[in-house]
Amino acid sequence: MSNPIYICAWCERPFSQRKSGGKPQKFHRESCRRKFDAAIRDLGRRLLDEGGVALEILRRDDAKRRSEKKAQKEKEVHARTCVQKGTASRANKQDFLEKREVNDVE
């Protein structure tokens, strides 16, 4: 079976995914990821300067993202505690173990 070919989100060159695991690659090289990051920051600054986006929207979205991330982490800690204490239901225990396997691969 051949490896699927992916296209770099920045330079649009084809590449094969790394085999070492982690998050799926979007860029074929580190330099492409850095160029993308710089371009997206520049675009954000330009939009702010031109009034195309309000700073309050960015703050609200950032606070929402942080809150969701914190809630997810608290849920994972609770699930881990229940599994360790043996108080988790079978469904919750299986769900926790599956998520842990996925995170271990990343």
Secondary structure as the mmCIF struct_conf table of DSSP 4:
data_model
#
loop_
_struct_conf.conf_type_id
_struct_conf.id
_struct_conf.beg_label_comp_id
_struct_conf.beg_label_asym_id
_struct_conf.beg_label_seq_id
_struct_conf.end_label_comp_id
_struct_conf.end_label_asym_id
_struct_conf.end_label_seq_id
HELX_LH_PP_P HELX_LH_PP_P1 SER A 2 ILE A 5
STRN STRN1 TYR A 6 ILE A 7
TURN_TY1_P TURN_TY1_P1 ALA A 9 CYS A 11
STRN STRN2 PRO A 14 PHE A 15
HELX_LH_PP_P HELX_LH_PP_P2 SER A 16 ARG A 18
BEND BEND1 LYS A 19 SER A 20
BEND BEND2 GLY A 22 LYS A 23
HELX_LH_PP_P HELX_LH_PP_P3 PRO A 24 GLN A 25
BEND BEND3 LYS A 26 LYS A 26
BEND BEND4 HIS A 28 ARG A 29
HELX_RH_AL_P HELX_RH_AL_P1 GLU A 30 GLU A 50
TURN_TY1_P TURN_TY1_P2 GLY A 51 GLY A 51
BEND BEND5 GLY A 52 VAL A 53
HELX_RH_AL_P HELX_RH_AL_P2 LEU A 55 LYS A 85
TURN_TY1_P TURN_TY1_P3 GLY A 86 GLY A 86
BEND BEND6 ALA A 88 ALA A 88
HELX_RH_AL_P HELX_RH_AL_P3 ARG A 90 VAL A 105
#
